[in-house]
Amino acid sequence: MTRRLLVPLLAVLGVLAGCGGQQAGAGHASLWVTRDRGEDVVLTASVPAGISAMEALRREAKIETRYGGRFVASIEGIDGDLAEQRDWFYFVNGYDADVSAAEYRLHDGDIVWFDYRSWAGQLRVPVAVGAFPEPFVHGWGGHRRPAVVLGRRDRITRRLAQIVGGRVGGSAAGANVLALTSGSRFRGELSGAPGDPVRFSIGRRFAERLVRDPSLARFHYAIP
């Protein structure tokens, strides 16, 4: 079985534990625990960088694990249930992680997000917008890609470029892209693995609100 096929299968059984690089170590990361695609927030906390995502979770919540401590079975008494097709999944900076939480080492500024949800009808969500301005700012594994904002040059695109630490226009090759569209939706696309380029599409009406309050997308997989 290939790695690409193995990762989604492991997710059913339990949560799957740029511009230069950075070693895990000094600094802090953020830990989020939610339910139902971020609808209910169980807890948020600041945790040290340099430890694993699993250790960060263990420090702040009562958990149970399976498969030698590599995968999450329960957080705060909320258990995965294969019969009900509900389980814990986790993201790092908006990326659906493809390694166990016991393996991923947190870097300064990372957001590690555990969410308990149904996987009936949609097993994998490759990238979520709920950690915005991630993954534009801190990327994956301490490595971030250039960021490009696409749209007419005006106050909104310039402010978005500041928020994501990027530029307005120019080549998008190898970059994370934030593209302005019509309407009010905000969605992310990822065709590869965590750390590969993402493309976020944001409606101008929502962008106008987001530049005033970048936390508006927090905990959402997508904005309808």
Order of alpha helices (4+ residues) and beta strands (2+ residues): alpha-beta-beta-alpha-beta-beta-beta-beta-beta-beta-beta-alpha-beta-beta-beta-beta-alpha
